[in-house]
Amino acid sequence: MAAVTRVCNWEKAACSLGANGETVPPGTGKFFFQRPFKCSDCENCFNSRKILLTYQRVHTGQKPFNCSKCGKRFTQLTQLTSHQCVHSEKRPFKCADCVKSYKSKMDLLTHQRVHTGERPLTWSVCGKGFIHPSLRLKHQRVHTGERLFNCSMCGKGFIHPPLRLTHQRVHTGERLFTCSVCGKGFSHSSTLQTHQCIHK
């Protein structure tokens, strides 16, 4: 098996393939490492057979690690360990800026973006930034027009489940928002706000 050498640039945090024995001028911020174990299903290379075998579960779909509480399966032990936090009531990761606490360090780091204003996940079409992948995915549907959530009564599609729920009140006649002055009910908060102008 031929060894693959990657030349990594610390300053740009980008990697490019280089030939074995390639010399790099000192002071460039570059270093070499060997990755002799290549995946047979794709172009990825690894520095140990163990890491390669773990990675190949991506292609095989093998999930040998099983949660004893809910039965959910994982490709890696670290994923299972992280998942098991959801079954615990403990929230050891506390935000230094507010009173919120979280079950995992990753959830805390994601939350802290609310305080820092950091938006590391961007959508290439419009450049808008997001603090969490799920929020970016929801936003992408605005551009793609994808409507995954259909009304069970009329079939109309919606981008987000809450929009579908609000729409379904048209069919059920449910009026959750009541005017405090005259008692009239409305299915949307925005309609109530518009109505309240007549009392001013």
Secondary structure, 3 states (H helix, E strand, C coil): CCCCEEEEECCCCEEEEECCCCCCCCCCCEEEEECCEECCCCCCEECCHHHHHHHCHHHHCCCCEECCCCCCEECCHHHHHHHHHHHCCCCCEECCCCCCEECCHHHHHHHHHHHHCCCCEECCCCCCEECCHHHHHHHHHHHHCCCCEECCCCCCEECCHHHHHHHHHHHHCCCCEECCCCCCEECCHHHHHHHHHHHC
